Amino acid sequence: MVLCLNKYTLEVRGSLREYVIREVNSSSDGWSVLSTRSVPLKYCLYYNSASRNSRQCINRSKMAKNDEEGVSKHAKLLSEFKAEESVSEIVPVNPFESWVAPVAAQKVTLYNDSGEWVREITVGFKIQCFGVFDRKNFILSDYSAKCIYKLSCEGELTKLISTSPFSPNGIRVFPNDLGFVVCMVGTSGGKIVRYTHDGKSRTKTYQKDERGHPLFKFPRRVVNNMNEDLIVVDIMFKSVICVDKDGNLRWVYKGSLESRKNGIEFDPWDLDTNSKEEIIISNTKPNTVDVLSKDGSFLMYLVTKLDGISRPLGICVDSEGKLWVGQASGKVCIFNYLNEG
């Protein structure tokens, strides 16, 4: 649907209601497009089809005039590059480099933010998920063998933990030698287990709420926030679930209200947090990156398919606030949206 709004037109794109403002020039020769701008839904009042004669759209914050050129006012594409395969996970090690892992592959590859290949490490099993200690040593989950391994930067592989009868999935390493957490998947449900830095001791298990109900069914990824919350992607519940440090359920996110009203399935894959304690989620089927507050409230779509992403999978936020988005095609896009350096 396209509405004429004096010198602007408003186009409604797709079921996500992505609004695109086009500045046009009226002349005897007709209409010509001068520029195209993105306007989020929250800045426009709904068009009342019953009053077609008014043909007006009110921009609550004058975003149409002040928004920068491009498809997203929240993020600016800095660079993009093509990895060899679908990008399942990205782990930053410094402001300029991140380790990238394909889906169900036996290797991790280090790229810089210009897309240049730096180095590669190969192991003898399919890596389900990984974390990085001290920017050089790895912790890897082997889903099939029900094991967690430690891998040195020299390539020495050591079996660290047997997780049987559970299979290890996502891993999150805490800074300052505070240990790590692992998503576990079993026949009766899932759980999150926290270990000491050396992996020798369990310090906490998150499995059931205060009423004895399971918190997780198939946890895929887990991250921590500065308030010590754990935020988990559960692919069977199709939810992002937050528990506090004591294991109490804080909130559950099942997609934005707008997407649920339009029947759009929430399909989370990966997530990360930033210095504002916001949660950033790759939402695969709608091709969006969702941003939540620390309390689980939807804030915005940071990037969408209009920004050139398709089936976003692995994501991370590096120490300078750059967002790395890996996709099923193998493409990695790096966006600037925070200045944290």
C-alpha positions in Angstrom: 0.0 0.0 0.0 1.3 3.5 -0.9 -0.2 6.7 0.5 0.4 10.2 -0.9 1.5 12.6 1.8 2.1 16.0 0.2 5.7 15.7 -0.9 6.2 12.3 0.8 4.8 8.9 0.1 4.4 6.2 2.7 4.9 2.6 1.6 3.9 -0.3 3.9 6.2 -3.2 3.2 5.4 -6.8 4.3 3.8 -8.2 7.4 6.4 -6.6 9.7 4.9 -3.2 8.7 8.3 -1.7 7.7 7.5 1.9 6.7 9.6 3.6 4.0 9.4 7.3 3.4 10.1 8.5 -0.1 10.6 12.2 -0.7 9.1 13.0 -4.1 9.0 16.0 -6.4 5.7 16.9 -8.1 5.8 18.5 -11.5 3.9 18.5 -14.8 5.9 15.5 -15.8 4.6 13.5 -12.8 6.4 12.3 -9.6 10.1 11.6 -9.3 11.8 10.1 -6.3 14.4 12.4 -4.6 15.4 10.2 -1.6 14.4 7.2 0.4 14.3 7.0 4.2 13.4 4.4 6.8 10.8 5.3 9.5 10.1 2.8 12.3 6.5 2.0 13.0 6.4 3.7 16.3 7.0 7.2 14.8 3.9 7.1 12.6 0.2 7.2 13.5 -1.9 4.6 11.8 -3.5 5.7 8.5 -7.3 5.9 8.9 -8.8 4.4 5.8 -12.2 5.8 6.6 -10.9 9.3 6.1 -9.3 9.0 2.8 -9.8 12.7 1.9 -7.3 13.8 4.6 -4.4 11.8 3.2 -2.2 12.8 6.1 0.5 11.0 8.1 1.7 12.6 11.3 5.4 11.9 12.2 5.6 12.0 16.0 9.3 12.9 16.1 9.8 14.4 12.6 11.9 11.4 11.8 11.1 11.7 8.1 13.1 14.9 7.8 15.9 14.2 10.2 16.6 10.5 9.7 19.9 9.7 7.9 19.9 8.2 4.4 19.7 4.4 4.5 17.5 1.6 5.7 18.2 1.7 9.4 18.6 4.7 11.7 20.0 2.5 14.5 22.9 0.8 12.8 25.4 1.6 10.0 27.0 -1.1 7.9 30.8 -0.8 8.2 31.9 -3.9 6.3 30.9 -7.3 5.1 32.7 -10.4 4.0 32.0 -14.0 3.0 33.0 -16.9 5.2 33.2 -20.4 3.8 30.0 -21.8 5.3 26.9 -20.9 7.3 28.0 -18.9 10.3 26.7 -20.5 13.5 28.7 -18.6 16.1 31.0 -15.5 16.4 33.2 -14.8 19.4 35.2 -11.6 19.6 38.7 -11.6 21.0 39.6 -7.9 20.6 38.0 -4.8 19.0 39.3 -5.9 15.6 39.1 -9.7 15.4 36.5 -12.4 16.0 36.5 -16.2 15.8 33.9 -17.6 13.4 32.5 -21.1 13.5 30.3 -22.7 10.7 27.3 -24.9 11.5 28.4 -28.4 12.6 32.0 -27.9 11.4 35.3 -29.1 12.8 37.1 -25.8 12.8 37.1 -22.2 14.0 38.5 -19.3 11.8 39.8 -16.0 13.0 38.8 -13.0 10.8 39.5 -9.3 11.3 36.8 -6.6 10.9 37.9 -6.0 7.3 37.0 -9.6 6.5 40.6 -10.8 6.2 41.4 -14.4 7.1 43.9 -14.4 10.0 44.2 -18.1 11.1 42.3 -21.3 11.5 42.2 -24.2 14.0 40.8 -27.6 13.2 39.8 -30.4 15.6 38.6 -34.0 15.1 34.9 -33.5 15.9 32.0 -31.3 15.1 32.0 -28.2 17.3 28.6 -27.5 18.7 29.6 -24.3 20.5 32.7 -22.7 21.9 34.0 -19.9 24.1 37.4 -18.3 24.5 39.5 -17.9 27.6 42.2 -15.2 27.9 41.7 -14.5 24.1 43.7 -17.6 23.2 42.4 -20.8 24.8 39.2 -22.4 23.8 36.5 -24.4 25.5 34.5 -26.5 23.0 31.3 -28.6 23.3 31.0 -31.9 21.5 27.2 -32.7 21.4 27.5 -36.2 20.1 30.2 -37.4 22.5 28.7 -35.6 25.5 32.0 -33.9 26.3 33.6 -30.5 26.8 37.1 -30.0 25.7 39.8 -27.4 26.3 41.9 -26.4 23.3 45.1 -24.4 23.7 46.2 -21.9 21.1 49.0 -24.3 20.1 46.3 -26.9 19.2 46.6 -29.2 22.2 43.2 -30.8 22.9 42.3 -31.9 26.4 39.0 -33.5 27.6 37.7 -31.3 30.4 34.3 -32.6 31.4 32.0 -35.5 30.6 28.4 -34.3 30.6 26.7 -37.6 30.1 23.7 -38.3 30.0 23.3 -34.7 28.9 24.7 -33.3 25.6 26.5 -29.9 25.9 25.3 -27.1 23.6 25.9 -23.4 24.1 28.8 -22.1 26.2 29.5 -18.7 27.8 32.8 -17.8 29.4 32.7 -15.2 32.2 35.5 -12.6 32.4 38.1 -12.4 35.1 38.4 -16.2 35.6 34.8 -16.4 37.0 34.1 -19.7 35.2 31.7 -20.6 32.5 28.2 -21.8 31.9 27.0 -24.6 29.5 23.6 -25.3 28.0 22.8 -29.0 28.5 20.2 -31.0 26.6 18.7 -34.3 27.8 15.8 -36.6 27.1 13.8 -35.2 29.9 14.6 -31.5 29.3 17.4 -29.0 29.5 19.4 -27.2 32.1 22.2 -24.7 32.5 25.3 -25.6 34.5 27.9 -23.2 35.9 31.5 -24.4 36.3 34.6 -23.0 37.9 37.3 -21.6 35.5 39.2 -24.9 35.4 36.0 -27.0 34.9 36.7 -29.2 37.9 33.7 -28.1 40.0 30.0 -27.3 39.4 28.9 -24.2 41.2 25.3 -23.9 40.2 22.6 -25.7 38.2 19.6 -23.9 36.7 16.9 -26.4 35.8 13.5 -25.8 37.5 11.6 -22.8 38.8 10.4 -22.3 42.3 7.3 -24.4 41.6 9.3 -27.3 40.2 8.4 -26.6 36.6 11.2 -27.0 34.0 12.8 -23.7 33.0 14.3 -25.1 29.7 13.5 -27.7 27.2 16.3 -27.4 24.5 18.6 -24.5 25.5 20.8 -23.6 22.5 22.7 -20.4 23.6 23.3 -18.6 26.9 24.8 -15.2 27.8 25.2 -13.3 31.0 24.4 -9.7 31.8 26.2 -7.2 34.1 23.4 -7.7 36.7 24.4 -11.4 36.7 21.2 -12.5 34.9 21.5 -15.5 32.5 19.6 -15.1 29.3 19.0 -18.3 27.3 17.7 -19.1 23.8 15.5 -22.2 24.0 14.6 -23.5 20.5 11.9 -25.9 21.6 10.1 -23.3 23.6 10.9 -20.7 20.8 11.7 -18.3 23.5 14.4 -16.2 25.2 14.3 -17.0 28.9 15.9 -14.9 31.6 16.8 -16.2 35.1 18.6 -14.3 37.9 21.8 -15.5 39.6 19.8 -17.6 42.0 17.8 -19.3 39.3 14.6 -17.5 39.7 12.6 -16.9 36.4 12.6 -13.1 35.6 11.0 -12.9 32.2 10.3 -14.7 28.9 10.4 -13.1 25.4 8.5 -14.7 22.6 8.9 -12.0 19.9 7.7 -8.5 19.6 4.0 -7.7 20.1 3.8 -6.4 16.5 5.2 -9.7 15.0 2.9 -11.8 17.1 -0.1 -9.9 16.1 0.9 -10.5 12.5 1.4 -14.2 13.1 5.2 -14.0 12.5 7.1 -16.9 14.1 9.8 -16.0 16.6 12.8 -18.2 15.7 15.8 -17.2 17.8 19.3 -18.6 17.1 21.9 -16.6 19.1 22.2 -13.7 21.4 24.6 -11.3 23.1 24.5 -8.3 25.5 26.1 -4.9 25.4 27.3 -2.2 27.8 23.8 -0.9 28.3 22.7 -4.4 29.5 20.5 -4.7 26.4 20.0 -8.1 24.8 20.5 -8.5 21.1 18.9 -11.6 19.4 19.2 -13.0 15.9 15.7 -13.9 14.8 16.2 -16.2 11.8 12.9 -16.6 10.0 11.7 -12.9 10.0 15.3 -11.9 9.2 15.6 -9.4 12.1 18.0 -8.6 15.0 15.8 -7.8 18.0 16.9 -5.6 20.9 15.5 -6.0 24.4 15.9 -4.1 27.6 17.5 -5.9 30.5 13.9 -6.5 31.8 12.9 -8.2 28.6 10.9 -5.4 26.9 11.2 -5.1 23.2 13.0 -1.9 22.2 13.5 -2.1 18.4 14.6 -4.1 15.4 18.3 -3.1 15.2 18.6 -4.4 11.6 16.2 -6.2 9.3 16.2 -7.8 5.8 16.2 -4.2 4.4 19.7 -3.9 5.8 20.8 -6.8 3.6 20.7 -9.6 6.2 19.1 -13.0 5.5 18.6 -15.7 8.0 20.9 -14.2 10.7 22.5 -16.9 12.9 25.6 -16.2 15.0 26.0 -12.7 16.4 28.2 -10.9 18.8 28.9 -7.4 20.1 32.6 -6.6 20.4 34.2 -4.3 23.0 33.8 -1.3 20.7 30.1 -1.9 20.3 30.3 -3.2 16.8 27.6 -5.8 15.9 28.8 -8.8 13.9 26.0 -10.7 12.2 26.7 -14.1 10.7 24.2 -15.5 8.2 23.2 -18.9 6.8 24.7 -17.8 3.4 28.1 -17.4 5.1 28.0 -13.7 4.8 29.1 -11.7 7.9 28.0 -8.1 8.2 29.6 -5.7 10.7 27.5 -2.8 11.9 28.3 0.3 14.0 25.6 1.0 16.6 27.4 1.6 19.9 30.5 3.6 20.6 32.0 1.8 23.6 35.7 2.1 22.9 
